[in-house]
Amino acid sequence: MSFLKTTFWLCVFGVAYNYAGYPVLLFVISTMLQAKKDFLYLIGRRNRRRCLLDDYVPHVAVLISAHNEAPVILDKAKNGLGIDYPASRLEIWFGLDAPGDSTAEILKQITDSRLHVVEFAVRRGKLAVLADLARRTSAEILLFTDANTMLDRHCVRKMVRHFVDSQVAVVSGEEIRTAARESDTGGESIYWRYESAIKILESRLNWSQGANGAALAVRHSLFKPKEGSIVEDFQIPLELRFQGYRVVYDPEAIATEEIAPTLSAQFARRIRIGAGNYQTLFRNPRYLSPLNGSLTFSYISHRLLRWLTPLFLVIAFLCSLAMASEIRFIALLAVQCVFYSAALIAYVLKKRGRSLPLLSVPLHFCSMNLALLLGLRAYLTGRQGVTWNSTPRSRAAVDKTVEVEAPSSIRSAA
């Protein structure tokens, strides 16, 4: 019985520390560091902010891998060409990963010299497409973004300012997730704001290790992706951070992305990301070495424990079930059952087009951890490859075979 109790409380501690303890610890350490910086600022009065430098305009290439993205591709092209950055220093590259819809035909109507379209006849996967595009440009900074992500017009300027520091290898922007109906964001919106807060605190401490695929800038000379990576927007920054370079999170560089319109599409995406996370874990045992100091501490506290949470939850439930002869464990078992029941009720309601805001958090928490568990299975069994179907877009359920005319505002004046 003592073994079961110890196991139960270790699992509870692992989950509680990951979701609450570590963020609180980050806040305390960050506050102390900020107090130190404030004191030094009061003495020296030196500007502490990274300013927008008019004379620093590195050559930037925005790279997008797209497969069957006809519903959003025109908006994406317009968004890219509308970025506030010198036209002579900006390129927009679309890599079409063997689409079966009208994505290519839509892009061909745009004649702006900054836009480049490369078509691949055979599916290669997102990372392979992006790596190919990177080899075709001499730009100093590569900015990776998704077809359904809309960049704020000042996003590029705010991201590249950090590369003045030669130690900065990666800059990640702030991803804001929206939905056709505000109620559809639910727990995901809350969770995303929670994660963003953690990333801001980690960035202040120089502990940042991951990035948002919606807006991810990488110094071209350091972009050396590994073949077969499932989640490149996490693997690449993590590798560079453990090589000694800096990874910066800039909440002022805004990128907006509409979430998948259905629970099944959101769930499939989380499974793929989960598989990619476990791939990173098993491929890089060296990241767990205590010799890495604070990097390993942050990696374990934020990443490893998050990936182990599904296992913690299952083990804790089984342990409390086995110890249900004691009153306190009957109560703890009841709490777990109520929480999981709330998630199930929220799922049923959402499938019927209804929602209860109070139940959105249990639903998101449970679906995220179930997806992680299935992601682990997908990785261990080799079911998750580097290619996948594009996420359905709420603005168009299917690609309509109609000719889409590019607005004159994005045509070049030939």
Sequence and secondary structure as in RCSB ss.txt:
>XXXX:A:sequence
MSFLKTTFWLCVFGVAYNYAGYPVLLFVISTMLQAKKDFLYLIGRRNRRRCLLDDYVPHVAVLISAHNEAPVILD
KAKNGLGIDYPASRLEIWFGLDAPGDSTAEILKQITDSRLHVVEFAVRRGKLAVLADLARRTSAEILLFTDANTM
LDRHCVRKMVRHFVDSQVAVVSGEEIRTAARESDTGGESIYWRYESAIKILESRLNWSQGANGAALAVRHSLFKP
KEGSIVEDFQIPLELRFQGYRVVYDPEAIATEEIAPTLSAQFARRIRIGAGNYQTLFRNPRYLSPLNGSLTFSYI
SHRLLRWLTPLFLVIAFLCSLAMASEIRFIALLAVQCVFYSAALIAYVLKKRGRSLPLLSVPLHFCSMNLALLLG
LRAYLTGRQGVTWNSTPRSRAAVDKTVEVEAPSSIRSAA
>XXXX:A:secstr
 HHHHHHHHHHHHHHHIIIIIHHHHHHHHHHHHHHHHHHHHHHH    S    TT    EEEEEEESS HHHHHH
HHHHHHT SS GGGEEEEEEEES SSSHHHHHHT   TTEEEEEESS   HHHHHHHHHHT   SEEEE  TTEE
E TTHHHHHHGGGGSTTEEEEEEEEEEE SSGGGTHHHHHHHHHHHHHHHHHHHTT      TTSEEEEGGG   
 TT S HHHHHHHHHHHTT EEEEEEEEEEEEE  SSHHHHHHHHHHHHHHHHHHHHH GGGG GGGTHHHHHII
IIIIHHHHHHHHHHHHHHHHHHTTTSHHHHHHHHHHHHHHHHHHHHHHHHHTT   GGGHHHHHHHHHHHHHHHH
HHHHHHT   S      BTTBSS         GGGS   
